């Protein structure tokens, strides 16, 4: 029995693309097993015909992309090969695992140029590595869309709590969430921190309701993701990449320190981290001076933190005690291993544009006896907004007030397990609502 499809925010983007005039070929990008193929297959159900070519499985299709790229001829042969009509406006042609056929990637631009009336989507795991090897893959003719694991919003949808999320969206620091709803959101949050947003894990939990079983699926996912290390680059050993990956996970919550990675030199670590970022497993949080917009203009790439792509995978690798998360309302306990900071950064990323995801930044000031650090700084309209993940009162937010006074910033955001609130120059958001700041 097929598992129930989990509704995703990207579904609306895909539907809009389907109905667009002058649409480009769509390239769905993201880490392995975040739901790229499932979302495209779901969209395929809205077409009269759906032709899916999986280049890892359907090796015979590779030969169609040798030689000249006559895309109409290619479509005729695909139609015969897969016994599915290719009719413009009625057929969705989906190339999955396209990284296994570089010639097919090169051909995508010609679908836009020579067969623009046909709906074409491509996706693949470890796709960024294949794109690096191509001098050009159709800039201006291909639109990239980036997917991540499920967000907290999508997790609530999966649990049948879409109305609860609607209430969160209607709330604000000036209008707190109804307290019983807030408590309910916190309980779901604790489960989400443990389960994470990988679709296979969420689907199993929704169906069976067993957290321990979710941990077993996470174990399988971790093995699968690590087994890909050997595919990243031929000249970089799997052991080197694994060492850099483990170091990034173990140093979570603080700046990455190259000196703490044993047996690797700076260049080896830097290259391994770059590969892990290309694979979508690590997301950098870069230091910004935050003096002006854009925040990237003040970036210092020598000071970076790293997030793992998913809190479920993160807590499983660290072996965190699940009861500490489930049974406590103290964020310092919930935040074992900086899992709350991980969650917040990932939610900020997931709430940004699918077409140009936001980069993540933090801020710090290092002065004798007056160090200060802000977990995240974000742009909201024309404002730079500092975000701190705290459990204390305003009197314990020295870094926030240092930033507000030094940068002449209008307000800051404190993220905690509290309900929405506002006082002084601080807006309080519950951790589960980071994505709506």
N, C-alpha and C positions, 0 to 999 in steps of 0.2 A: 504493500500500500504506500503510495507516494505521500511524502510529508506535506503538510499544509504550507502554502507559500506565505512567507512573512512579509507583510506590507512594508515598503521602504519609502523614504522621502524622495528618493531618486525616481520613483515610478512617475511622478508628475513631470519631471524633467524629460523623461523618455517619451511620455505621451505628447508633450509639447513639441519635441523634436519630430515625432511622427507626422504631426499636422502642419509643420513649418513649410513655407514656400522657400525654395532655394536652399533646402537643408544640405548640410555637408555630410560626408561619411562620418560616422561616430566611432570613436575609439575609446572603449571603456578601460580605464587603468586603475590599478590598486593592487594591494598585496594578495597573496594566494588565499583562497577560501573566504573572501569577505562578501561573497554573494553576487559577483559580477554576472556570471552565466545565468544564475537563477532569475535575476531581474530582467535580463534580455529575453529569456525563455518566456517569462510572464508576459512581457510586451508582445512576444510572438503570438500569444493566444488571441490578440485583438486583430490579427491579420487573417485573411482567408487562407493563406498558405505560409508556412514557416519552414525554411530550409536552413538547417544547421550543419556546418562543416567543422568537425573537431580535428584539427591538424595533427594532434598527437595520436588520435585513434584512426582517423581516415587517411592513412598514408598514401593511398592511391590518388587522392586529390592533389597532392604536391605537384605531380607531373603537369597538371593543367596550367601551372604558373611558370613553366619553363619557356623560354623564348619570348616572343612579343606578347604584350598585354592587350589582346583583343578581348575586352571584358564582356562584350555581348556573346562572343563565341564561347568564352569561359562559362558564362551563365547557361548557355544551351547544353553544354556538356555536363555541368553540375546538375541540371534538371533531369537529364537522362540517368546520370550516375546515382542520384538519390531519389529518383521517381517522384519528384515534386515540381510542380509548375513554377516557373519564375516569371511573374507577371507584374510589371510596374504598377505600383499603387495597391497591389493585392498581396504581394509576397514580401516578407522580411527575410533577407539573406544575412545569416549570422556566421561569421568566421570566429570560432573559438580556439583558444590556445594557438593564436596566430604567430606567436614567437617561434613556433616550431617550423614555420615556413617563411623565412625572410623575404622570399620573392613575392609572397602574398601581401606582406606589409607594403612593399614597393608598389604593388598593383593598386592599392587602395585609392590613390589620387586619381587614377584613370576611371574608376567607377564614378567619381564626382564629375570628371571632365567629359566622359563619353557616354555615361548612362545615368544622368542626374535624377531621372524620375524613379529610379529603383531605390528602395530603402536598404541601406547596408550598414551593419554594425560589426565591429571587430573587438575582441577582448583577448586577454592572455595573462598567464601567470609569468612572473619574472620578465615582463614585457620591456621594462626599462633597459635591460641589458641588451636586448635585440635592437632597440631603437638607437642605442649608443653606437652600434656597429654600422648603422646606415647613414650616409652623408646627408640624406634628406628623406623624409617620409610623407611629404605633401603638406607642408605648412601653407595655410590659407585654404586648403581643400579638405582638410580633416579637422574635426573638432574633438578635442579630448575632454572626457568627463571622468572625474576621479571619485572612486568609491572607497569607503572605510567600513569597518565593522559596525554593527547596529549601534545607534545612539541610545541614550536613556529614553528619549521620546519613543523611538521605535520599539524598544523593549516593552514599554507600557502598552503600546498598540498590540504587540504580540500576546501580552497577558490579558487582552480584552479590556484595557483601561484607557481607551482613547478619550472618554469623557473626563477622566481624572487629569489627563494632560491638558485638555482644554481649559480646565480650571486653573492649572499652573500658569498657562499663557495669559489668562485674564488677571492674574495677580501681579503685584509690583510692590516696591518698598512703601508706597503710599496706600496700598490695598493688600494686606497680608492674606495668605491663603487660609481658608476655613481650617481651624486647628486639627480636627479629625482627618481632614484630607492631607494636611501636612504630615501627620504621623504615618499615614498610609504610604505617602511618597517616600518617607525615610525607610520604611520596611522594604519597599521595592528597591530602593537605592542600595541597601546593604546586600541584597541578593544579586543585584546587577554588578556590584564591585567584585563579587566572587565568581559569578558566571561569565561576565564579560559580554561582548557583543558579537562574537563569531557565530554566524547563522546556525551552524550545525549544533552548537552547544545550546543556544537559545531555543531552537526548535525542539530539541530533546527535553529541555526543562519544561517548556510549555505543555508538551505532550504527557510527560511522566511526573513532573513536579519533584524530581529527586536531585538535590544538590550534589550528593556524592557521585551519582552517575555522570553529572556534568563534569566533575573533576576527572573522571576516566576519559571522557571525550577530549578534554583539554590536554591530557597526557598524550593522546594519539596525535593531536594537532601539533604539539610541541615537537614530537618526534618527526612528523612530516615536514615541518618548517625547517628544522635543523638538517634534515636529510638533503634539503635544497642547497645547503652551503657549498657543496661540491660543484654545483652548476653555475655559481655566480661568475667565476672567471677562472680560466684554465691555469693561469700562472700564480694564483693566490690559493694557498692550501686551505683545506677545510678546517684544520686545527687552528690556523691563524685567525680565521673569521670567527670561529667558535670562541676563542680567547677574548677577542674584542667584544663580542656579543655578551658574554658572561660579565665582562668588566662593566659594560654599559648598564646592565640590569642591576648589578651589585652596587653601583655608584648612584643609583636613582635617588632623586631628591637633592642632589648636590651637583656641583660642577664636575664635569668629567676631568679626571686627573690621569694624564698619560703615564705618569711615573708609577702608578699603581698597577699597571698591566705588565705582568712578568713575562720575560722571554721574547718580547716584541719591541722593536724600536719605534720611534715616532712615525716614520714614514709607513711602516707596516700597519700600525694601528690606524693611521689616518685613512689609508686605502681600504682597510677592512670595514671601517665605519661608513665610508662612502658607499661601499657595496651593500651594506645592511640597510642604508637609507634608500638606495635604489630599489631594493627588494620590498620596501615599505614596512620593514620590521621595526626600524628605529626612526623616530621623529625628533629632529633637533629643536631645542629651545635656545635661542641665541641671545647673548647680552646686547642690550641697546642702551645708548645714552639717554634715549627718550627726550631729547631736547626739542625735537620738532618732527613733523610728519614729512615723509613716511618714516616709520620706525626703523625700516631697513637702512635708512641713510646714516643712522648712528650705530649700526651693528658692529660688534667686535667678535669675529668668528673664533678667536682664540679662547673665548669664554663661552662654553656651551654645556647644556644639560641634554640628556636624552630621555625620551619617553618610549616605552614599548607600545606597539600598536594596539594592545588590548589589555584591560585590567585583569581579565580572567587568566590569560596566559601569564601575565606578570605575577599575580599572586601564587599561581601554581609553581612557577619556576623558583620563587623565593621560599615556597613552603610555608606561607603564612598560616597562622592558627585561625580557622574559619570562625570559631566561637567568639574570638575577640571582635570580629567585625559584626557578627549577627546579634550579639547580646549586649552591646554597649551603645550608648548615645553620646559618648565622649569622643570627639573627633580625633583626639590624640591617640586613642586606641584604634579607632576606625582607620586612622592614617598610618598604620604599621607599614613600614617599607615605603612610605610616601605614596600609598595607593590613591589617596584623595587628590593629591597634586597631579598624579598621572591621569586620573579620571577627569579633572578639571581641564587640563590641557587638551585631552582628546575630545572632550565635548566642545571646546572652543573651535577646534579644527573641524569637527563634523558639522558645526552650525554655519561654517563659512561656505562660500560659493563652490558648487561642484565643478565649475569650469576653471577657477583660479583660487585654490584653497589658500587661506591665510597662512603666512609664516608665523611662528610663535616666538615671543620675546620675553625676557625677564630683565630686571634692572637691579643694579647693586651699586653701592658707594662704599669704598674702602678707605676709611680714615682712622687714624689712631684713636681708639676708644670710642668711635662713633660709626661703626659699621652699620649699614642698612641694606636690606634686600627685599624686593617685591617679586612675588612668585610669577606674575604675568603682567605685561602691559599690552593693552590692545587699543586699536583705533575705533572709535564710535563716532561716526559723522566727522566733524572737524576737531574732535577732542581726543586727547590721550588719556586713557583710563587705567589706573593701577588696580590690580586685583590681588588681594592677599587671602590665603586660606588660613583662617584662624578660629580659635574657640574662645579666646579671652574677650575682655571688655575693651572699650576704646582706650583705656589707660595702658593697655599692653600692646598697642599698635604703633610703636615708635617709628618703625620703618615707613609705615603708611603716611604719618604726619610729616616725616622728614621729606618724603617725596612730594606731598601736596604743597608744602611750604617752599621747597626748593624750586619746583617746576611751575609754581603758581597755577596748579591744576584745580579745576572747579570742585571735583568730588572724586572719591575713591570707592571701591567695592570690597566689602568683606564677605567672604564666602565661608559658611559654617553649617552646622546642623540646625541652626535657628530658622524660624519662619522669616518671611520677608519683613524688613523693618527699615527705618531711616532715622538718623539723628546726626546732629552736627554736620560734618561734611562727608559722612559715610552712608552709603546705601548698602543694606545687608540683603544678600541673596542666599537662599538655601543651596547647598552643594548640588542637589539634583537639578537646579534651575540655571546652572552656569551657562548653558546654551542659549538662554534668552536674555542675557545681559546686553 
